């Protein structure tokens, strides 16, 4: 199946590591130019972008921006526009996964989780749709959510689950609003992936076995497996799909 992303400009938040890294590489491999956002791991991200440029012969850049700071979000989007003159696809992948039972949860942690996981995607989505409407162009928005948005958290991540559930319903509402402009808005809901975010949770044999036992396919996903679903939604093959959530959970989420 041809994805036909040649020449497209894509912003991937949290693109320097984990799922974001896999998404960035997969999109560049399809001929798109990727704005790889990062907050930390500057050296690793710059090395990733250099590798993508040499391997795929596309024009990719790294842009440092903290998702909790509006001025950084402005800088990220403005840099993409100034560099390429356009943005065609937005992938809101960046997120935080703090841990605490509700009875002990700091208000600051709850607020920070919603700021990064829900408010930042809202701000970038608003910028993206206005940019596309001004250009009179079609485009794609893919928001990375989680199976926890539908099942809730069972391990002390109620704030994370709440932020992702909010992002799902926001995406559906946005999809209804902007469909008339030819803008598709969808979500990807991963389950457990082998990324830094969950490395501590699966660092022991018992931890990994616990999560494997919750997955019908009995294994934790590689980030590349989830990234391929993102690439599909970003492509013209998904032009008739909007307002939906694609579950890539190994069966953890069945609806």
C-alpha positions, 0 to 999 in steps of 0.5 A, a space after each residue: 500500500 502506497 502512503 504517498 507522503 512525499 513532500 508532506 511536512 509533519 510535526 511530531 511532538 515528543 518525536 525524539 524518543 519512544 513511540 515518537 521516534 518510531 513515528 518520525 522515522 516511519 514518516 521520513 521513510 515515506 518521503 515526508 519532512 519531519 519536524 522532530 520535537 523534543 524536550 530532553 535528549 538533545 544529542 540523541 534527537 539531533 543524531 536521529 534527525 541527521 540519520 533520517 536526513 542521510 537515510 531517507 534524503 528528506 529535510 528533517 529538523 529538530 526543534 526543542 519545545 516544552 509542551 507545558 509552555 505556551 511560548 514553546 508551542 508557538 515557537 514549535 509551530 512558527 519554526 515549522 512554518 518558517 522553515 517549510 512554508 506549510 504544515 500538512 500533518 500534526 501528530 500530537 504524541 508527547 505526553 507524561 505518565 506520572 504515578 500516584 494513587 488519587 488519595 496521595 496525588 498532588 494537585 500540581 501533578 494533576 494540573 501538569 498532566 492535563 497541561 501537557 497531555 490535553 492543553 498542549 494538543 488543543 493549542 497545537 490543533 487550534 494552530 493547525 486548523 487555522 493554518 490549513 483553513 488559511 491555506 485552503 488546504 486539506 490536512 491530518 491531525 493524529 492525537 496519541 491517546 491510550 487504552 486507559 482513556 476507555 478502561 481507566 487506570 488500574 495502577 495509579 495513573 488516574 490523571 493520565 487516563 483523564 487527560 487521554 479521555 479528554 483528548 479523545 472527546 476533544 478530537 471527536 468534537 474537532 473532527 465534526 467541526 473541521 470535516 467541511 474543510 477536508 481536515 481529518 482528526 483521529 486518535 491512536 490508542 496504544 496499549 503497552 509499548 517498550 518505551 522509556 515511559 514504562 521501562 520502570 514498570 516492566 523492569 522486573 520479570 514480575 512487572 513484565 509478566 503482569 502486563 503480558 497477562 493483561 494483553 491477549 496477544 501476550 506481549 508488549 508492543 514494539 513502538 514501530 508496530 504502533 507507528 505504522 498505524 499512525 502512518 496509515 492515518 496520516 496518509 491519503 488511504 485514510 481520507 474517509 476516516 475521521 473522528 475515530 480512535 484506532 486501537 493498537 493494544 494487542 487486544 487490551 482494548 476491545 470495543 
